[in-house]
Protein backbone atom coordinates (compact mmCIF):
# COMPACT_ATOMS: atom_id res chain seq x y z
CA UNK A 1 0.00 0.00 0.00
CA UNK A 2 1.27 3.50 -0.86
CA UNK A 3 2.35 5.43 2.22
CA UNK A 4 0.84 8.85 2.97
CA UNK A 5 3.86 11.17 2.80
CA UNK A 6 2.06 13.85 4.85
CA UNK A 7 2.00 11.57 7.89
CA UNK A 8 5.78 11.16 8.16
CA UNK A 9 8.62 13.59 8.81
CA UNK A 10 11.24 11.03 7.80
CA UNK A 11 12.72 11.42 4.34
CA UNK A 12 13.79 8.39 2.32
CA UNK A 13 14.70 7.56 -1.26
CA UNK A 14 12.30 5.05 -2.84
CA UNK A 15 14.26 4.30 -6.02
CA UNK A 16 16.50 1.36 -6.93
CA UNK A 17 19.80 3.05 -7.82
CA UNK A 18 22.67 1.98 -5.50
CA UNK A 19 24.79 5.03 -6.41
CA UNK A 20 26.13 6.66 -3.21
CA UNK A 21 25.31 10.34 -2.79
CA UNK A 22 28.09 12.72 -3.88
CA UNK A 23 28.23 16.33 -5.05
CA UNK A 24 29.95 18.26 -7.83
CA UNK A 25 30.06 22.05 -7.59
CA UNK A 26 30.61 24.25 -10.62
CA UNK A 27 30.85 27.88 -9.52
CA UNK A 28 31.41 30.54 -12.14
CA UNK A 29 31.29 34.25 -12.94
CA UNK A 30 32.55 36.46 -15.75
CA UNK A 31 36.16 35.97 -14.64
CA UNK A 32 36.24 32.17 -14.68
CA UNK A 33 34.98 28.82 -13.41
CA UNK A 34 35.98 26.58 -10.52
CA UNK A 35 35.00 22.97 -9.91
CA UNK A 36 34.90 21.10 -6.58
CA UNK A 37 33.62 17.78 -5.29
CA UNK A 38 32.28 16.80 -1.88
CA UNK A 39 30.20 14.31 0.07
CA UNK A 40 27.81 16.87 1.59
CA UNK A 41 26.91 20.55 1.45
CA UNK A 42 29.16 21.41 4.40
CA UNK A 43 32.25 20.33 2.44
CA UNK A 44 31.31 22.66 -0.44
CA UNK A 45 30.05 25.62 1.58
CA UNK A 46 33.44 27.43 1.67
CA UNK A 47 33.43 27.56 -2.14
CA UNK A 48 29.93 28.93 -2.62
CA UNK A 49 30.23 32.52 -3.82
CA UNK A 50 28.03 35.55 -3.31
CA UNK A 51 29.05 37.04 -6.66
CA UNK A 52 28.90 33.87 -8.74
CA UNK A 53 26.43 31.30 -10.00
CA UNK A 54 26.65 27.99 -8.10
CA UNK A 55 25.63 24.88 -9.97
CA UNK A 56 25.64 21.78 -7.77
CA UNK A 57 25.15 18.38 -9.36
CA UNK A 58 23.96 15.80 -6.84
CA UNK A 59 24.48 12.24 -8.06
CA UNK A 60 22.83 9.42 -6.13
CA UNK A 61 19.93 9.91 -3.72
CA UNK A 62 20.71 7.09 -1.29
CA UNK A 63 21.65 9.42 1.56
CA UNK A 64 18.41 11.24 2.27
CA UNK A 65 20.02 13.19 5.12
CA UNK A 66 22.52 14.79 2.71
CA UNK A 67 19.69 15.68 0.31
CA UNK A 68 17.73 17.21 3.19
CA UNK A 69 20.75 19.31 4.28
CA UNK A 70 21.20 20.62 0.73
CA UNK A 71 17.55 21.58 0.46
CA UNK A 72 17.54 23.26 3.87
CA UNK A 73 20.69 25.22 2.96
CA UNK A 74 18.96 26.69 -0.10
CA UNK A 75 15.58 27.17 1.59
CA UNK A 76 13.74 24.43 -0.31
CA UNK A 77 10.64 23.27 1.54
CA UNK A 78 9.97 19.79 2.90
CA UNK A 79 7.41 18.71 0.27
CA UNK A 80 9.74 19.53 -2.61
CA UNK A 81 12.50 17.55 -0.87
CA UNK A 82 10.10 14.61 -0.68
CA UNK A 83 9.34 14.96 -4.40
CA UNK A 84 13.06 14.94 -5.22
CA UNK A 85 13.54 11.68 -3.31
CA UNK A 86 10.47 10.11 -4.93
CA UNK A 87 11.91 8.33 -7.97
CA UNK A 88 8.43 7.70 -9.36
CA UNK A 89 7.21 11.27 -9.22
CA UNK A 90 5.34 12.48 -12.27
CA UNK A 91 6.71 15.20 -14.51
CA UNK A 92 5.93 18.66 -13.14
CA UNK A 93 7.02 22.31 -13.08
CA UNK A 94 6.34 24.55 -10.08
CA UNK A 95 7.07 28.19 -9.39
CA UNK A 96 7.83 29.16 -5.80
CA UNK A 97 8.66 32.52 -4.32
CA UNK A 98 12.45 32.09 -4.42
CA UNK A 99 12.99 29.18 -6.79
CA UNK A 100 11.56 27.17 -9.68
CA UNK A 101 11.26 23.37 -9.54
CA UNK A 102 11.30 21.04 -12.54
CA UNK A 103 10.99 17.26 -12.23
CA UNK A 104 11.24 15.12 -15.34
CA UNK A 105 12.84 11.93 -16.65
CA UNK A 106 16.06 11.28 -18.53
CA UNK A 107 16.24 8.20 -20.77
CA UNK A 108 19.54 6.30 -20.82
CA UNK A 109 20.15 3.68 -23.56
CA UNK A 110 20.11 0.05 -22.41
CA UNK A 111 20.81 -2.11 -25.43
CA UNK A 112 19.84 -1.41 -29.01
CA UNK A 113 16.26 -0.18 -28.60
CA UNK A 114 15.67 -0.16 -24.84
CA UNK A 115 15.92 2.77 -22.44
CA UNK A 116 16.16 3.12 -18.67
CA UNK A 117 14.39 6.18 -17.20
CA UNK A 118 15.96 8.04 -14.31
CA UNK A 119 14.53 11.05 -12.53
CA UNK A 120 16.10 14.46 -12.99
CA UNK A 121 15.08 17.16 -10.52
CA UNK A 122 16.15 20.76 -11.11
CA UNK A 123 15.84 23.61 -8.63
CA UNK A 124 16.73 27.07 -9.92
CA UNK A 125 17.19 30.10 -7.71
CA UNK A 126 18.52 33.59 -8.37
CA UNK A 127 22.16 32.60 -7.75
CA UNK A 128 22.10 28.82 -7.71
CA UNK A 129 20.97 25.80 -9.67
CA UNK A 130 20.71 22.26 -8.27
CA UNK A 131 20.37 19.09 -10.35
CA UNK A 132 19.51 15.81 -8.64
CA UNK A 133 20.03 12.55 -10.56
CA UNK A 134 19.67 8.99 -9.31
CA UNK A 135 22.87 7.72 -10.92
CA UNK A 136 26.24 8.98 -12.09
CA UNK A 137 25.88 10.52 -15.50
CA UNK A 138 28.02 12.40 -18.00
CA UNK A 139 24.90 13.93 -19.51
CA UNK A 140 25.86 17.50 -18.52
CA UNK A 141 29.61 17.28 -19.24
CA UNK A 142 29.16 19.25 -22.47
CA UNK A 143 27.55 22.09 -20.53
CA UNK A 144 30.46 22.23 -18.08
CA UNK A 145 32.83 22.49 -21.04
CA UNK A 146 30.71 25.32 -22.47
CA UNK A 147 30.90 27.16 -19.12
CA UNK A 148 34.67 26.71 -18.99
CA UNK A 149 35.01 28.08 -22.54
CA UNK A 150 32.35 30.76 -21.92
CA UNK A 151 30.35 29.74 -24.98
CA UNK A 152 27.67 32.36 -25.79
CA UNK A 153 29.08 34.30 -22.81
CA UNK A 154 27.31 31.85 -20.51
CA UNK A 155 29.41 32.97 -17.51
CA UNK A 156 28.11 36.51 -17.93
CA UNK A 157 24.46 35.43 -17.73
CA UNK A 158 22.11 34.61 -14.87
CA UNK A 159 21.09 31.19 -13.57
CA UNK A 160 17.95 31.10 -15.71
CA UNK A 161 20.10 30.94 -18.83
CA UNK A 162 21.87 27.88 -17.40
CA UNK A 163 18.43 26.40 -16.73
CA UNK A 164 17.43 26.92 -20.36
CA UNK A 165 20.65 25.22 -21.50
CA UNK A 166 19.97 22.21 -19.24
CA UNK A 167 16.41 21.92 -20.53
CA UNK A 168 17.63 22.23 -24.10
CA UNK A 169 20.00 19.30 -23.52
CA UNK A 170 17.11 17.22 -22.18
CA UNK A 171 14.95 18.13 -25.18
CA UNK A 172 17.84 17.35 -27.57
CA UNK A 173 18.15 13.91 -25.98
CA UNK A 174 14.45 13.21 -26.47
CA UNK A 175 14.60 14.56 -30.03
CA UNK A 176 17.45 12.21 -30.87
CA UNK A 177 15.51 9.23 -29.49
CA UNK A 178 12.21 10.10 -31.15
CA UNK A 179 13.75 10.91 -34.56
CA UNK A 180 15.62 7.60 -34.45
CA UNK A 181 12.35 5.85 -33.56
CA UNK A 182 10.56 7.53 -36.46
CA UNK A 183 13.30 6.43 -38.87
CA UNK A 184 13.10 2.85 -37.57
CA UNK A 185 9.31 2.80 -37.98
CA UNK A 186 9.58 4.11 -41.53
CA UNK A 187 12.19 1.42 -42.25
CA UNK A 188 9.86 -1.26 -40.83
CA UNK A 189 7.03 0.12 -42.97
CA UNK A 190 9.19 -0.02 -46.10
CA UNK A 191 10.21 -3.62 -45.40
CA UNK A 192 6.60 -4.64 -44.78
CA UNK A 193 5.40 -2.96 -47.98
CA UNK A 194 8.20 -4.62 -49.99
CA UNK A 195 8.53 -8.03 -48.30
CA UNK A 196 10.81 -9.35 -51.06
CA UNK A 197 13.49 -6.72 -50.29
CA UNK A 198 14.92 -8.54 -47.26
CA UNK A 199 14.11 -10.01 -43.89
CA UNK A 200 10.55 -9.22 -42.88
CA UNK A 201 10.31 -7.56 -39.41
CA UNK A 202 8.34 -9.36 -36.72
CA UNK A 203 5.70 -8.10 -34.35
CA UNK A 204 8.36 -7.88 -31.60
CA UNK A 205 10.11 -5.07 -33.52
CA UNK A 206 6.90 -3.07 -33.58
CA UNK A 207 6.09 -3.80 -29.93
CA UNK A 208 9.55 -2.65 -28.75
CA UNK A 209 9.05 0.76 -30.36
CA UNK A 210 5.49 0.88 -29.07
CA UNK A 211 6.75 0.34 -25.51
CA UNK A 212 9.32 3.13 -25.93
CA UNK A 213 6.63 5.40 -27.38
CA UNK A 214 4.44 4.90 -24.31
CA UNK A 215 7.40 5.61 -22.00
CA UNK A 216 8.31 8.83 -23.83
CA UNK A 217 4.70 9.95 -24.02
CA UNK A 218 4.21 9.41 -20.29
CA UNK A 219 7.26 11.53 -19.48
CA UNK A 220 7.06 14.27 -22.12
CA UNK A 221 3.34 15.00 -22.62
CA UNK A 222 2.84 16.58 -19.15
CA UNK A 223 5.46 19.19 -20.10
CA UNK A 224 3.14 20.46 -22.83
CA UNK A 225 0.89 22.01 -20.18
CA UNK A 226 3.46 22.48 -17.43
CA UNK A 227 5.99 24.46 -19.48
CA UNK A 228 3.68 27.46 -19.70
CA UNK A 229 4.26 27.96 -15.96
CA UNK A 230 7.82 29.02 -16.72
CA UNK A 231 6.92 31.41 -19.50
CA UNK A 232 4.32 33.61 -17.84
CA UNK A 233 5.46 37.18 -17.25
CA UNK A 234 5.13 37.10 -13.45
CA UNK A 235 8.01 34.64 -13.00
CA UNK A 236 10.68 36.96 -11.55
CA UNK A 237 13.43 34.32 -11.81
CA UNK A 238 13.26 34.31 -15.61
CA UNK A 239 14.76 37.51 -16.98
CA UNK A 240 13.38 39.13 -20.09
CA UNK A 241 16.62 38.86 -22.07
CA UNK A 242 16.72 35.08 -21.52
CA UNK A 243 13.10 34.30 -22.36
CA UNK A 244 13.83 33.66 -26.09
CA UNK A 245 15.99 30.70 -25.01
CA UNK A 246 13.02 29.18 -23.17
CA UNK A 247 10.90 29.75 -26.25
CA UNK A 248 13.50 27.73 -28.16
CA UNK A 249 13.14 24.93 -25.60
CA UNK A 250 9.38 25.11 -26.09
CA UNK A 251 9.82 24.83 -29.87
CA UNK A 252 11.84 21.64 -29.37
CA UNK A 253 9.17 20.32 -27.03
CA UNK A 254 6.46 20.96 -29.61
CA UNK A 255 8.54 19.19 -32.26
CA UNK A 256 8.88 16.13 -30.00
CA UNK A 257 5.14 16.04 -29.33
CA UNK A 258 4.27 16.38 -33.02
CA UNK A 259 6.73 13.63 -33.97
CA UNK A 260 5.30 11.42 -31.23
CA UNK A 261 1.83 11.95 -32.67
CA UNK A 262 3.14 10.87 -36.07
CA UNK A 263 4.64 7.72 -34.53
CA UNK A 264 1.36 6.98 -32.76
CA UNK A 265 -0.49 7.04 -36.08
CA UNK A 266 2.04 4.67 -37.63
CA UNK A 267 1.64 1.83 -35.11
CA UNK A 268 -1.89 0.68 -36.19
CA UNK A 269 -0.84 0.88 -39.85
CA UNK A 270 2.27 -1.22 -39.18
CA UNK A 271 0.28 -3.86 -37.30
CA UNK A 272 -2.22 -4.04 -40.19
CA UNK A 273 0.65 -4.36 -42.68
CA UNK A 274 2.22 -7.11 -40.58
CA UNK A 275 -1.08 -9.05 -40.42
CA UNK A 276 -1.65 -8.54 -44.15
CA UNK A 277 1.83 -9.88 -44.89
CA UNK A 278 1.10 -12.88 -42.69
CA UNK A 279 -2.09 -13.55 -44.64
CA UNK A 280 -0.20 -13.12 -47.91
CA UNK A 281 2.50 -15.57 -46.82
CA UNK A 282 -0.13 -18.09 -45.76
CA UNK A 283 -1.91 -17.69 -49.12
CA UNK A 284 1.37 -18.30 -50.96
CA UNK A 285 2.04 -21.40 -48.88
CA UNK A 286 -1.47 -22.71 -49.55
CA UNK A 287 -1.05 -21.98 -53.27
CA UNK A 288 2.21 -23.95 -53.37
CA UNK A 289 0.64 -26.86 -51.50
CA UNK A 290 -2.36 -26.81 -53.87
CA UNK A 291 -0.09 -26.92 -56.93
CA UNK A 292 1.85 -29.86 -55.51
CA UNK A 293 -1.40 -31.66 -54.66
CA UNK A 294 -2.82 -30.98 -58.13
CA UNK A 295 0.27 -32.47 -59.78
CA UNK A 296 0.17 -35.61 -57.66
CA UNK A 297 -3.58 -36.29 -57.89
CA UNK A 298 -3.41 -37.86 -61.45
CA UNK A 299 -0.25 -39.72 -60.46
CA UNK A 300 -2.07 -41.17 -57.48
CA UNK A 301 -4.92 -42.17 -59.82
CA UNK A 302 -2.52 -44.03 -62.13
CA UNK A 303 -0.75 -45.74 -59.28
CA UNK A 304 -4.15 -46.72 -57.86
CA UNK A 305 -5.15 -48.38 -61.12
CA UNK A 306 -1.94 -50.39 -61.40
CA UNK A 307 -2.06 -51.27 -57.76
CA UNK A 308 -5.31 -53.25 -58.11
CA UNK A 309 -5.07 -57.05 -57.73
CA UNK A 310 -6.69 -58.24 -60.96
CA UNK A 311 -5.39 -61.48 -62.50
CA UNK A 312 -5.68 -60.30 -66.12
CA UNK A 313 -3.94 -56.89 -66.45
CA UNK A 314 -2.28 -56.52 -69.89
CA UNK A 315 0.39 -54.09 -68.59
CA UNK A 316 1.78 -56.78 -66.28
CA UNK A 317 3.00 -58.82 -69.27
CA UNK A 318 4.67 -55.92 -71.11
CA UNK A 319 8.45 -56.05 -71.23
CA UNK A 320 8.69 -52.29 -70.83
CA UNK A 321 5.57 -51.82 -68.70
CA UNK A 322 7.51 -50.41 -65.74
CA UNK A 323 9.30 -47.81 -67.88
CA UNK A 324 6.01 -47.02 -69.63
CA UNK A 325 4.33 -46.38 -66.28
CA UNK A 326 7.14 -44.03 -65.18
CA UNK A 327 7.09 -42.21 -68.49
CA UNK A 328 3.33 -41.77 -68.40
CA UNK A 329 3.43 -40.41 -64.84
CA UNK A 330 6.25 -37.97 -65.68
CA UNK A 331 4.46 -36.74 -68.80
CA UNK A 332 1.24 -36.34 -66.82
CA UNK A 333 3.02 -34.35 -64.09
CA UNK A 334 4.74 -32.10 -66.66
CA UNK A 335 1.49 -31.57 -68.55
CA UNK A 336 -0.38 -30.57 -65.38
CA UNK A 337 2.44 -28.18 -64.35
CA UNK A 338 2.52 -26.53 -67.80
CA UNK A 339 -1.25 -26.16 -67.76
CA UNK A 340 -1.13 -24.44 -64.35
CA UNK A 341 1.70 -22.21 -65.55
CA UNK A 342 -0.19 -21.25 -68.71
CA UNK A 343 -3.27 -20.33 -66.70
CA UNK A 344 -1.02 -18.27 -64.35
CA UNK A 345 -2.37 -20.02 -61.30
CA UNK A 346 1.17 -20.20 -59.95
N, C-alpha and C positions, 0 to 999 in steps of 0.2 A: 504494500500500500504506500502511496506517495505521502511523504511527511509534510506537514504544514510548517513552512519555514518561518511563519510569524510566531510560532510557539516555542522557538528555540533561539537562544543567544549565541550558540556555538556554531562557528563557521567550519565547514568541511568541504573538500573537493570531492565531487561525485563522479569524476571521469575515470578512465582506465589507464591514462598515460603514467608510466613509472618515472618520468623525467624529474630529477630533483630540482627544487626551486633555486634559480640563480638569476642575477641581474646584470644587465649591460647598460651603462650610462653613456650617452653621446650628448655632450654639452657643447654648444657652439654659439658664436656671435660673429659679427662682421670680420673680426680679426683672425679667427681660426676655429678649430674644432679639437676637442679632447675626448678621449675614450677611456672608460674605467669599467672594471668588473667588481662584483661583490656578492655576498650571500644574503644581505639584507639591506634595508634602507639606511641603517645607522652607518654601515661601512661606506656608503656613497654620499652621505650628507655633507662631508667637508668639501666635496667637489661641486655641489649644486650652487649655481651662480645666480645672483640677483639681476645681473645685466646680460643674461644669456638665456637661450632656450634649452631646456633639459628634456631630452628624450630618453626614457628608461624602457628598455625591453625586458620584460619579465618572462623567462622561459621556465615552464614547469609550474604546476599549481599544487603540488603535493603538500607543501608547507603552508597551510592556511593561515598560520600565525604571522608569517612573513608578509603574505598578501594583505592581511588586515592592517599591519603596521604601515605598509606603503599607502594604503587607502586613507588611513587616519592622518598620515603626514600631509597628504594633499587635500584633506577635507572632504573626502568622498564618503557618502553616507552608507549606513549598514546594509540597506537593501540592494544598492548597486554592488557592494562587495559580495553579497550573496549571489547576485546574478553572474558576476565574473567567475565565481567558483562553480557555478552550475554549468557543466559541460553540455547539457542538453537544452540550454536556453534558446528560445526562438530568436530569430533576427529582429533587432529593434534599434531605434535611434531615439534618444531622449535629450532634451535640453534642460539643464539645471541652471541655477543662478550663476555659478562660477565655473561650470564645466559642461561639456557635451559628452555624451556616452553613445558609443556605437558597438553593438554586438552582432557579429556575423560569423560565417564559416569560411575557412580556407580549405581547398581540396588539394590533397597531395597525391601524386600518382602512386599506384600500387599494382604493378604489372602493366600489361599492354593497354587495357581499356577499363581498369578499375581505379577508384579513387577512395582515399580515406579522408573524411571530414575532420577538421579540428577547429575548435572555437577560437576566434580572435576577438578580443575585447579591447576597445580603444577609448581612452579618456583624454580629452583635450581641454586644457585650461589656457589662461592667458600666456603663461610663461613655461608651461610644461606639456608633455604629451607622454602618456603611458600606453604601452601595448602589452597585453597579456596573451601568451600562447601556451597551449598544453604541452608542446614538445619543442625541442631544439629545432630551429629552422634557419636556413640562410635566405629566406624569402625577401628580407629587407636589406640584404648586403649591398645591393645596387644603390639603394637610397643613401646608405652611409657613405659610399664612394662619391655620390653626387654632392653630399654635404661637404666632404673633405675637399672636393675640387670646386666647390661653390658654383655648381651648375645652375644657370638661371638666377644667379645671385641668391640662392636659397638661404644662405647664412644671414642675409640682410632682411629677410622677411619674418613675419610673425609665425606663431605655432599653427595657425589655421592653414597656412600654405603647406606646411609639412603634413597636416592631416589630409589635405587634398591629394598630395603626392602618394601617401599611403593608400588612400582609397582608389586612386588611379591604378596602382600596382595590383590591388585586389581585382578590380574590374578587368585589367589586362589579362590576368590569370584566367578568369572566367571566360573572357573572349577567346583566348587561345583554345580552351577546352571545348567550347561550344562550336567554334568554327571547325575544329578537327572532327567533332561529332557530325556536323552537317556534311562535311566532305565524305566521311565514312558512309553515312546513310545514302548519299547520292551514288557512291560507288556500289553499295549493295543493290540499289535500285537498278543501276545499269547492268549489273551481272544477272539480276533476276529477269530483266526485260530481254537480255540476250544470253540465254542459258548456254548456248554453244560456245561462248567466248572464253570459258574457263570453269573453274570449280564453282558450283552453285552454293551461295551462302545458306546456312541453316537458320532455323528459328532462334537458336541460342545467340547468334550474332545480333539479331534484332532485339532480343530481350535484354542483352547486356547494355546496349545503348538506351533502351527504354528505362532501365533501372537508373542509369546515370542521369537521364533526363529528369526523372522524378526527384532525384536528390538535388540537382541544380535548381529545379523549379521551387522546391521547398525552401531553399536557402536564399534564392535571389528575388523571388516574386514579392515578398514582404517589403523589400527595399523600394519598390515602385511607389508605395504610399508613404513609407517612412522617410524617404529622402527629402521630401518637401519640408520636413521639420527643420532641416539645416538651412534651407534657402530662404525662409521668410525673413523679412527685413528687421524684425525685432531681435534677432540673434546677435547679441553684442560681441560674441567671440569670433564671429566671421566678419572680417573687415571688407569694406566695399571693393578695394583694389584686388582682393583675392577671390571674389565671388565668381568671376569668369572661369576660374579653374574648377570650381565645384559644378558649374554648368557643363564643363567638359566631362567631368565624372558622370553627370546625369545623362549626357549624350551616349556615353559608353554603356550605361545601364540600360537605356532604351534600346540600343542595338542588341544587347544580349537578350532582352525580353522578346524583341521581334524575331530574332533568330530562333529562340526557343519555341515560339509559336509556329514557325515554319517546320521545325523538327517534329512538333506534336502532330501536325497535319500529315507528315510523311509516314508515321508509324502504321496507321490503319491501311494505307495504300501498300506499304511493304508487306504487311501480313497477307493482304488479299493477293498480291503478286506471288508470294511464297506458296499459298494454297493453290492458286491457279497453276503454278509450275508443277506442284505435286500431282494435280489432276492430269496435267498434260503428260507427265512422265508415266503415270499409271495407264493412260490411254495408249501411249506408245508401246508399253510392255504388253498390254492386252492385244494390240494390233499384231505385234511380233508373234505372240503365242497363237493367235488365230491363223496367221499365215502358215506357221509350222503345222498346226492341226489340219488345215485345209490340204496341205501337201501330203500328209500321211494318211488321210482318210481313204483315198482310192487305193493306196498301197496296202492298207489294212484289209480292204475289200478283196484285193487279189490274193493276199496271203490267206484270208479266210476261205476262199474258194478252194485253193490248192491244199488247204489243211484238212479238208473233209475226208472221211474214211469210206470212200466208195471203191468197190473192187475194180470196176471198169472206168478208169480215167485215162483217156488217150495220151495226155501229157506225160504220164508216168513211164511210158515205153519209148519216149523220144530220146535219142542219143544226146541231143543238145537242149533238152527240156529245162535243165537247171539254168544254163546260160540264157535261154530264151526268157525265163521268168525274171531273171535279174535285169535283162535288157528292157523288158516291157515295163518293169517297175521304175527304172531310171527314166525312160522316155515319158512315162506318165507324170513323174515328179517334175521333170523339166517343163513339160507342157503346162501343168498347173501353175508353176512359178511364172512362166512367160505370160500366161493369161492374166494372172494377178498384176504383173508388172505393166502390161499393156493397158489394163483398166485403171492403173494408178491407185490401186488399193493399198500399195505399200511403197 
